[in-house]
Structures are given as C-alpha cells and as structure tokens.
C-alpha cells in the first residue's frame, strides 16, 4: 500500500485545517501517539525458502521451490526445504483393523481389537479381523435350482431362473422350481429384524437396520439385532508396558511399572517406559470432559461427569459428553429427500432431486426445491433510508435519517447525508467494551489529524472513560484503509494519539491512551490517504487494555495491544474454538450437498487467501465432511466475481484457493479437496471486485461430492466435476 506521505505535495503541508476549524502546521516526521506502519516481512526475514505464506501485513509471499530430492517442509519446518519425508500409512490405508502393524516408516500402528467371535488374523490375513476360512456351498450341494440363497459364508448364490410354467418354490420347496404358486415368507415369520434374507420364492427380503448401540447379528443370531460382546484389550495388544490404561470395555488395565532410570511415558509415548521425565497431559488438552482417561505418565485423570440428559460418550466420541439418543434411521423421519445425511455414525443417501429442483435450493439442507428469488437487503444495496424494491417483488423499509440529515441529500437516492460539518456523529457514552460498525462513504471530511486524514470522509465518536486505566482503540476487520486518532475532550482538544496502522493484517489501525475516570475523548475514524479504499465499512473497538488476549479470542479486538488479533495472537492459538467454530459466520453442519445463498454486506475483512484481494469483505462457513471422499466447493451462479478458499481453522493452513472475475456457469471459482469423515474446514467467500473501495457481493456456495463426469447432475447449478463448467455449459451434459 505504500507510505502514507507518497503523492502529497509539500505545499499541501503549509496550511492544514485542524478539526472543526483550528489550524496548525503538522510536522510529518514528528513523534505521535501512533505506531509505525506495518512492516512486511520477506521470505528471508522469516527464514523461509519455499511455498506460499503471508508477510504479516495482509500480503502474500511466494518463497520459491525446493531442489530435486527435497520437499517444502520436509524437515518438519513449514516453508523450509528439507529431505523428502516418509508418509506413514494408516490402519485404514493399509487395510488393517486389529493388532500392531508397521506403518511403512519404521513405526508401528495400533489398529485395535476384534469383536468375538473374530480374532486378529483369524481369516488368514495378518492384522485383519476374521474367523477360520469358510468354504462356500453350491446350489447343487443345497439341492437348489432357482432364486438366491445363502452360500453359508455371508454371501449369496444365484441359482438361476425357472422354465416357463414353473415358479421358484412353486412345488413347496424353497428355491426349487415347481408348478404350484410360491408363498413368500416374511421377516416377521422368520424372526428376523435386520439385514437381507431370502423370502423362499427367489426374492430377497430387507429386514431393516438396527437401532443405535446394536449390530445385525451382534448376539450371534444371524439377521437379529443384538449388542456385540466387548472384548477387553490387553497391555501387550495396545503396546503399553506401564501405568493404568483403559481396556476399551469400561475397565482399566494395570500395565506395570518401569525399571530404574525410566519413567512411564518418559520417551514421549504415553504408557510406555522411557528415559526422560514425563509431563502429564490434561483432560482439556485431549478434548475430553467426562470419565477416566490416562494422563500419559502412568496415572489417570478424572474428567468429570455429564449433565442435562447427556452421557459420557453418548454422542459417539469416547470421554466426551453427548446425547445417547440415536438419530432417525430413514430420510422420511429426518424430513430429507436428497443428498447424504449423517445418521448415528453412518450416512444415509436420500437420493437426487427431480429436474428443475436442486438439493437445498429453497434454503433447507437436503430438501429438494426450486431455487427461490433471493431478496436484496438495504445493506447489500447500500441504502439506509426510505423504501426501495427488494428485487423479488417486495419493498424494503431502510429506515429514517438522523436529525439534520436528509435522505438523498447527496444526490444518491435512499442514502442519508448531512451537508454541514459535525464534530461527533454519535456519543457512545461510557460503555465498555465498545464495538461499532459504520461506513464513511457518505460522510463529510470534518476532521484533520497529525498523521493524515486530508480529503477522505470520516466519522467522529465521543466516549467517556468509565474508570481510570489504559484503553486500546482499534479498527480491526475494517474493509477500508483506516486512520484512527484520539483528541482530549472533543474537536478542539489536544491530540492524544494518531495512527494509520498497528494491526498485523487488513486495513486496521490501533492507538492506546491512559485516561482518568470520567475523561472524555473524541475518537475519529478516517481514511489514511485520499486514494483507493479511503472510505467504506469499518469497525471500531474500545477495550481496557489486558495483559493477554486469552479469554477474549473472538471479539475482533486487539485486547493486549500487541498488533495480533484473536486467533492470530499466540495467546489464543491453543483455544479449541480457533478450529473455525469461533470465527465462522455460518455453520453448515455436515449437510451434503450444500446450496447456500449469502452476501458480504456489512461483513468485515477477517481473512486473506493467496488468490484473493486485500481489504474486501468476506464470509466464513464451517462445514464437516459426513463421509470420507473428494469434495467440490464452488460459487457458480452467485452473480459476482469472488475468491474462494478453504482453511483448516480461523488462522489455519490454506488447503486450496481459487478466484475468478465471473461467477457464471463457466469459469466460476472452484476447488476440489479430499477430506476424511468428520474433518471440519472453514470455507471462505471473499470479495474480488471494486478497484477503489470494497463492494458487497452476493454469492451461492455449493458443496458436492466429486464425480468424474457431470452427466446425471446437469440441473443442480454446481460444478460437480470441478472442470470450470456447470450444467449445460459442461460438455458432459450436452
């Protein structure tokens, strides 16, 4: 963005109008109460030599590529070249589900224990639960010649069809061709309530699914729901040799003590003897809040009990309080008719929508509907008075103007304007903390400050300190390049501080001042220069300065005055809600597919993607993958160009980023990502248009499971195969 004094002629500094008519001759190099502008850090400053990162001031750095034989981050340090590292396998990727198995990189994986009657390797494949090999029977051995029957090993046999004039089971013998009509049996008459069985007449019966906590055949009776017996783990099976460890069935194993010179967990692996001293973990560090768990050093932790109808592990996560009630098992019970819907640890496929409808098109996830007209809002239209059309046949009441303001007074319909200068636009009283959203676009240039503010419109706020102390004033999240100044008593008072920066990213500024109880100040939010982004939406925060940001990690303010805000501050980076829950605008849950209509009106500038633009308003959406797979995120059909990126959390790692000046069915932003079941990501839609100030945009966010071809999904408005073309614009649909 450059220095604040570039482009100003020295002649313009000779006479400077001071707030409300006073004059002074500012020294551009004089000491002020503000901080210096944010100094971007280069790749070299940060010791980085590869990949893409940020410069600490809202910009993006590209630090190069690594030589052959090395990879970016290979030595364990992000954005630093290091040796190619081995990627250990997982139990799932190796196809293992029990016992200890090598991970391919010199380590071992604990793949769990088997449920009786299976044993680990019992089926002949190492580290895979199974029983002794089963020899399937044949139709001939069973004396069957039609329909489907069990092969005795969990599979089915197709024994053929009957000749004309005969039916399967017609002679009274199931699955044997005969002339008499066959009366099919039922699940009830067979005493079955789950899975599939033969109806005796060549067809298959579907006897349903089991309720939460039971499995089909769990008690050893085929096709009957039951609770499988829990087989406790052993210390050796878990690879543990000291301390107390949960056995997986509600009990605790005592795995012994360590020899002289070793401690339990001393080598860094919980409940394994090692040479170093062990630092016990905590319930909070492991994300647990109930029951007993290991402390990693041979002891146990009591993580408390659950209340309000929840049970420990009831939601499916061990040692975490949750509801033990199972979700409904059918799409109809859930009121859903399309897409994938989570159900009691699994996923239900509720199907596709008919032609002309999309899944979630009416705003209800997993419900088919024709896309409805999305009415505008006053904020999106940039209106704040009078009545305007909402674009869908209705009218919006955008309010009335304050005293001495005229609706449309600046020649812009439905926008309030005050022609005469004003000292303060609003008196904030003595409340604390303060968070005010505003816009300077149609304000006047009423104030001048020692660090700038000549030309851009501004807003003034009176505030009274409720007690003596040091207070911070900042404009974080502002979608404009802000100047922030502070004056004692009011317009004509002494300037206490002035700054055009002080926040580590975006267009925010920060000052601080030590005030006495009852002392009144004028807080001015102004444009830093007269160029681009010198007017627009801003946020003003006033806080009593704290020693740490911890405990205040989601209020948008720089509480401790160190330039870093919320999850960007090291004081907050351990907060669990920095995974995205604390900074999201919308929680999309784990619906699939997603069709979400939104806009960025009155949003802040919270995020920055490597493919996006600075000082644009954005919205963040939290989404959890309901199943493992590859997913497509796009903003097809939103009507405005935008940036789209996916993060691992509030200040998390960027997984993908795409930007485009169009949001039509060809060329709209689209990213494709593989995710694990239960993995949560933050999907950010950021503005891109507007060369001189941030412009709110409307958008439509789609999330779909990836398919290699779009055929069969040609009317859902989404780019399902991530090729940059949707519906009729994709050759797959022609």
N, C-alpha and C positions, 0 to 999 in steps of 0.2 A: 504493500500500500504506500510505501514511501514515507519520507519525513513530513511532518506537519507543516513545515515552512516552505516547502517547494512550491514554486509558482506564485508566491506573494511578492509583489514589488516592494522595495524598501520605502518607496514613497507612501505606500498604504499604511506604514507603521508610524508616520509622523503624527497624525491625529487619529485617535481611536476613541470611538464613543464608548463610554463606560455605562454599565447598567443604569437604565432609567434617566439618562441624560447627562451623568457625570462624565468628565474627561480625564484621561491620564495617558502618559506615554509609556507603553509597555516595553520592557527590555526582553527580547525573545530568548536571551541567554541567561536571564535572572533565575535565581532559585525560586521554586514554587512549592506548594504543598503536595504536588502530584508526583507520580512516579515516571520514570523514563518509558518510552515506547517499548513494546515487546520486542526483544532482540531474537530473531530467528536463529536456531542452532543448525549448523550444517551437518552433513554426514560425518565429516572429520571431527567436528566439535564433540559429537556424541560417540565417536569411536566406532562408526558403522561403515560397512563397505559393500553391502548388497541389499537388494529388495527395496520395498517401498515403506516409508514411515512418515511421521509428521515432524514439523520443525518447531513445535511448541507455541506457535503463533497462529495456528489455523491453516498453515500451508502444508504442502505435500512435498516430500523429498524422494528422489529415486537414486539409490546409492550404488547401482551397478549390479553386475552379475559375477559369479564365482568362477575360478578356473576349473578346468576338467579335473575330475576326481574329488572335488569339494562341492558342498551344497550350502545354501544360505541357512544359517542357524545350526549347521551340522555339529558344532562343538557345544551346543546347548545354550548359546547366547544368541537371542534374536538379532537378525540383520547383520550378523558377522559370519564370514565364510569359515567353514570347518569341514573336517573329514566327513564323507558320506557315512551316515549312521544307520545301523541296523534297525529296522522297524519290527519290533516283536509282534508275533501273532497273538490272537486272542483265542479263547476256547471256541468261540463261535466260528471264527475264520478257519480254524484248524479242524472243525467238525468234531470237537471233543466235548463231553459233558460230565466227566467224572474223573477223580483222581488227579495226580500230579503229572503234568505233561510239559516237555520242553517248549519254550516259546520261540525257538529259532535264532535267538540272540544270546544264548548262554544262560538264560534264566529259566525259571520254572513257573508254570501256571497252575493254580488250584482250581480245577474245573468242577468241584462239588462232589456230592454223593448221589447214589442211585436210590430209587424207591423200590422196596420189595414188591414183587419177587425178583426184580432185575438186580444184577451185580455188575460191577465195573469190569468191562471186557468180557462179560458172560456170553455175548453173542459172537465172540471171536474177533472183534475189532478192539484194539487197545484204547483205553480211555473213553469208551462209548458204552453206556448202559445197555444191557441186553440179557437175554436168557439163553439157555442152550439152543443151538440151531434147530429150527423147526423144519421138518420135511413136509412140504405141502402135499395134500392128497390130490386126486384127479377126479374128474366127473365119472370116468369109468369105474374107479375104485369105489365110489359112492353109489354107483348104480343110477346116476342122474343123466338125463339127456336133453334138458332144456332149462332156460332161465339162469339166474345167478345164484350161486351157493357159496358158503364159506369154504376156503381151502384149508382151514384148520390152523393157519398160521397168521391170521389177521388180514388176509387178503380175500379176494373173491374169484370165483371161477365162472366163466361164461360157457354154459353147457349147450348152447345152441338154441334153435327155434324148432317148433313142431311143424310137421307137414300139414297141408290143408285138411281141414276136417277134424283136427285134434287141437287140444289146448294143453298148455303146460300145467300138469297136475290134474288134468281132466278125469283121469281114472281113479283119483283119490289119493295117489301117491305124490307127495310134493316133488316138484321139479322132474317129473316123469311125464312124458307126453301121453295123453289119453283122450277119449272121446267125451266123457262126462264133463260138464262145466266145473271149473275150479272155484272154490270159495276161498278168497284170500283171508289170511289171518290178520290180526291187528296187534299193535304194540301192547295194548292192554291185555289181550288174551294170552300173549306170550310173557307177560310180566316184565316188559322192558320199558325203560323211560329215557333212553339216550342212545345216540349213535344210529347206525343203519343196520337193519336185519332183513332177511328175505321174508316176503309175505306168503311163500309157499306156492305161488302161482306165477313165478317168473319175474316178479317185480321186486322192488326194494322199498322197505318202509323206513322213513326218517322219524325216529322216536324222540327227537328234541335234544336240547342241551342241558347241562347240569347247572344247578344254582351255584353261587359263589362259595368257595371252600370245598367243593366236591368235584370229583372227576368221573368220567364214564368208566365203569369197571373198577373204581377205586377200592372197593372192598373185596375184589376178587371175583365178582359175579359179572360176566360179560353183559354189556348194554344196560347196566343198572347203576345209577349214581351212588357213589359212596365216598367216604373220606379215606384217602390212601394213608397207610400207616407211615408214621415218621420214623426214619432210620437215623439214629443219632450219629453224628460224625465222631471220628477219633482224633486224638492228637497227631498221630502219625499221618492219617489221611489228610489232615489240614496242614501238615508240615510245621507243627508247633512243638516246642520242647520245653516250655516253661510257662508258669503263671496260669491264670484262670481264663478259659475261653468258652464262649457259648457253643453248645453242641448242635444247634440248629433245630432242636426239638423242645426248647424251653428249659433245658438243663444247662449245667456248667461243668466243663471238664477241667480237672487239675492236671496240667501237663508237666509238673515237676519244678525243680529249682536248678539254677545254674551253678557250674563249678567255680572254684576260686579264681578271681581275676575277671570274671564275666558277670554281666547283668542281663536281666530279661529285657529284650528289645534294645540292647546296647549297640548292636550293629546297624540299627535303623529299621529293622523289620520287626513289627510287633510280635511278642510272644516267641521270639527266637533268641537264644543266648548269643551275646556278642561282647566284644572287649570294651566298648565305650560306655559311658554313663547314659542312661535312658531318660528322655524328657517325656513325661506322661502327656497324652493328649487330653482333650476335654470333650464333653457332650456337644458343645456348640461347634467346635472345630470339625466334628464328624457329621454335623447336621442332624443330631438325634435329640429327642426331647422326652423320651419315656423308656422305662425298663432298664435292664442292666446290660452294660457292654464292657468290653475290655478297655483298659487305659493304655494298652500297648507296652506296658512295662511290668506285666505280671499281676497287676491288680485289676479291679473292676470299678466301674462308675455307675452310680445310681442316677439316671437321667430324669427321674420324676414320674408322675402319673398323668393320665388323661382325664379330661372333664367334658361335660356337655354332650354326652352320648357318644363320644369318640373312644376308640380302644387303641391300645398300643399295637401298631402295625395294621390297624383295621383298614387303612387305605391302600394297603399293598406294599408299603415301604417299611422294612423292619425298624423297630425302635423309633418310629415317627407316628404321632397321634393321627388318627383318621377315622372316617366313618366305616363301620363294618358292613353297612348295608350295600348290597350288590346293585349295580345299575341294571335297568331293564334289559332283557336279552333280545328284544326284537326292535326293528326300526319303527314299527307301528306304536309300540309302547313308548318309545322315545319321541314320537311325533316327527320323525325324519323320513325322507323318501329319496335321498340321493347322497352319493359320496360315501366316505369312510367315517364311521362314528366309533369312538372308543367305548368299550363295554367290558367292565370287570376284568381289566388286564388284557383284554383282547381287542379286536376291531371288527365291527360289522360293516359289510359292504351293502349299502342301501340302494345301489343301482344308479342309473343315468336318468337325466331329465328328458322329457319329450321335446320334439322340435319346437323352437321358439321360446323355450324356457331355459334358465340356467340355474345351477345349484347355488342357492344363496342369493339369487338375483333380486329377491324382494327384501333383502337385509336380514333374513333369518338363516343362520348357518344350516346346511344340509337339508334345506327345504326348497323344492323347485318353484320357480316363479318367473313371470315375465319381468324383465328389468323395468322398474318404475322410474318415472321422472324424478330427478333429484333436485328439489327446490334450492335456489340460492339463499344465502343469508345476507343480512345487512353488512356484516363484517367482510364477507367474501367480495361483495360489490363495492366495498369502501364507502358505505353510506352511514350516516349517523343521525339523520333527522328526516321527518316526513314519511310518506308512503311510497313504496316502489313495487314493481312487479317481481314475483319470485321466480319467473321463468317456467312455471308449471301451471299457470292459470290463476294463481292466487296473488295476494298482496301482502307486503311486509310493512309493519309499523316500525320504523327505525328510530323513533323517539323524538324528543324536542331538544332544542338548543338551550344552553345556559343563558343567564341574563347578559345582555349586551352583545350576544351573538345572534347572527342572522342565518337562517337555513338557505343555503345557496348564495351567501353574500359574496363569495369569491368568484362567482360565475360558474361554479360547479354545482349541479343540481344535487340536493339532498346531502350536502356537506355543510356543517356549521363553520362559521367564520366570524372572527372579531376584527374589525378594521383598526380600532385604536389599540395602542400599546397597553400591556398589562404587566404588573410586577409578578403576581403569582396566579397561576391557573387554578390551584387547589391548595387548601390548608389541610394538611394531614394530621393535625392535632399533635398528640404526644404518644400515639400508639407505637407499639414495638412488639414483634418485628413488623416492618413495612414491606409490602410487595405490591407495586403499582404497575399496571400495564397501560401504555399510552401510545400516541402517534404524533409526530411533529410535522407531518406533511403540510397540513393547512394552518399551522400556527404562524405567528409573526416572528421576526428577528428582534426580540425585545431585549436581549442581554448580550454583553460582551464580557470576555474573561481573559486573563493574562496568558492562557495557553491556546487561545483561538476563539472560534465562535463568530467570526465576522462574516455575515451573509446567510448562513443556514437558519431555518426556523428553530425555535426552542420552546421548551416548557419549563415553568418555574413552580416549585412546591415549597410551601412553608412547613417547617417541622420543629417541634419543641422537645428538647431532651427531657424524658420523664425522671431522670436521675443523673447524678454525676458519673462520668465514665468516659471511656474511649469507644467511639462508634465508627463502623465502617459503612460506606455508601458505595454501591456499585451498580453497574448496568449490564451484568452478565445476561446472556441469552438474547441480547438486542440484535435485531436484524437491520442494523444501521451502524455506521462508524461514529461512535459517540464521544462526546466531550462531557465531562462531569465537573462542575465547580460548586464551591460552597462559600456563602457570604454570611457574615455575622449580622443578625437582626433582620436583614431584608435587602432590598435592592441597593440601597446606598451604603450598606455596611462594608466593612473590611473583608477582602477576600481571604478566606482561611486555607483553601486548597484548590488546586485545579489539575486535572489530568486528562490525557487523551488515550491512555492505555492503563495497564496494571492488571489485566486479566490475561491468562495464558492462551486463550483461544477466542475466536469470534471477534465481534466489534465492541466488546465491553471495556469500560474504564472503571477505575477504583480510586477513592480517596478515603482518608480517615481523619478524625479530629477528636480531640479531648474536650468535652463540654461539661458545663456545670448544670445541675438540676434547674429546669425552667429556662435555660438558654435557648433562644430561637435562632434558626438558621434558614437561609434561602438555598434550596438545592436546585441547581439548573441542569437540565438535560439538553444538550445542544449537539449540533453536528461538528465533528472535529475539523473538517475543511469544507470548502464550498464546492467540492467535486462530487463524484459518484457516492451514493449511499450516505449522503449527509443528512437525509431525512427518512423517516419511516417509523416502523414499530419498535418500541423499546420496553424494557423492564427496569424499574428502579427498586433496589433493595436497600433497606436500612436495618442494621443489626448492631447489637452491642458486641464489640469485638471479643471473641472467645480464644482460649488457648489452643483449641483443636477443632477441626471440622467434624470429628467423630460425634455421632449422635444427631447431627444436623446435615446428613448426607444427601438429602433430596429436596432442599428448599430453594435451590437455584442461586444461592448467595455465597460469597466468599467470606465465611464467618470468621476465619482466623487471619485474614488479610495477607495470605501468602501467595496470591495470584491464582491458585489452583482451586477449582470449584467442584464440590460434591464428589462423584466417583473418580474424578481426575486427581483428587488430592490423595496422597499416600495415607492420610488419616482414615480414609473411607474405603480404600481398595480391598479391605478384608470383609466389608459388610456384605452379607449374603444377598441382599436386595440389589447389589450392583450387577447381578447376573442379568438384569434387564427389567425386573419387576419394579424397581424403584424409580425408573425414568421413562417407562412406557407411557404412551398416550392411550392406547387401546390394547386390551388383552383378547386375542383371537382364540384363546384356548387351544384345542387340538383338532379343530374342525378341518375337514378335507373333503372336497375342495373349498377354497375361500374366495368369495367375491365381496370385497369391502369398498364402499364408496366413502371418500373423505375429502377434506380440504385442509389447507395450511393457514387459513385465515386466523390472525391473532396468535399464531404459534411463535415460539422463539427459535433462535438459531442455536440448537443444542448439539448437533452432530456435524461431522465433516467426513465425507468419503473421498477416496483417492480419485474418483472420477467426477466428483461434484464441484459446486462453486461455493465460494465464501459468502457469508452474510445473507444466505437465503433461509427462509423459514422451512421447518421440517416437522414431520410426524413420525413417531416410533411405534411399532406394532409388535407385541410379544406373541410368539407362536411356538407351539410344541409339536414335534412330529409324532403322529399317532402310531406310526409303524416305521420300520427301517426301510429305506429306499432312496431314490433320487427324486428331487422335487424341483419344480419350476416356479419362479417368482417373476411376475411381470406387471406392468401398469398399462396394458393395452386398453384403449378406449377412454382414457382419462381426459383427453382434450387439451392437455398442456404438456410440453416437454418437461422432463424431470430427471433427476438422478435417483437410482435405486440401489441400495447396498444392504448387506446382511452382516450383522456384528454378533459376537459371542456374548456381549453384555453392554452395559452403559458406556464404558470406556474400553470395551473389549476389542479383540482382534477382528479385523475385517476379513470375512470369508469370501466375499465376492462384491463386485461393483459394476454397474452399467449405467450409462447416461445417453440420452437422445433428445434432440430438439423436437421430436414428434412423439405422440402417444397414440397414433393410429394403429390400424391392424397390420401395418408394415413398418418395421423399423423402431418399434417402441422398446424401451429398456426391458431387458430380460436376463435373468441369471439362472443357472442350473447348479444344484448343490446336492451331494449325497449326505444324508443325515441318519443317525441312529434313532431307534424308537425311544421316545422320551427326551430327546435332545431339544433344548429350548434355544431359540435365536431371537434377535431383535432385528426386525425388518424396517428400514428407514426409507421413507419417501421424502426427497429433498427437492427444493426448488432449483430451477436452472435458468428460467427466462428472466429478462429485465436487466438492462445494462447500467441503469443509474440508481435504481432502488429495488428492494425486494418486492416481488409481486406475488400475492397469494395465488395458489393454484388449486384446482380440483383434480382428483385422481381416482382411479379404480384399481385396487390392488387385487391380483389373482394369485392364489397358491394352488398348484395342482401336482399330482403325481406325474412324473415324466413318462411319456410314451415316445417310441422312436418315430411313429407316424401319427399325424393329426386326424387321419380318417376315422370316422365314428365319433369325433368330438368337434364337429365343424360349426356348432352354433352356440358355444359357451362363452365366446368373447375372449378366450385365453389362448396364449401361445403354448400349447401343451408339449410340443416337441422342441421348444427353445431354439427355433431356427430363424427368429426375427419376423415371422409371418403368422397371422392368426386367421382362423376360419376360412372364408372364401379367398383370402389373399394367399393362402398356402396351397401349393400345387397338389398336396395330398387330398384336398377337399374338392378338387375340380372334376 
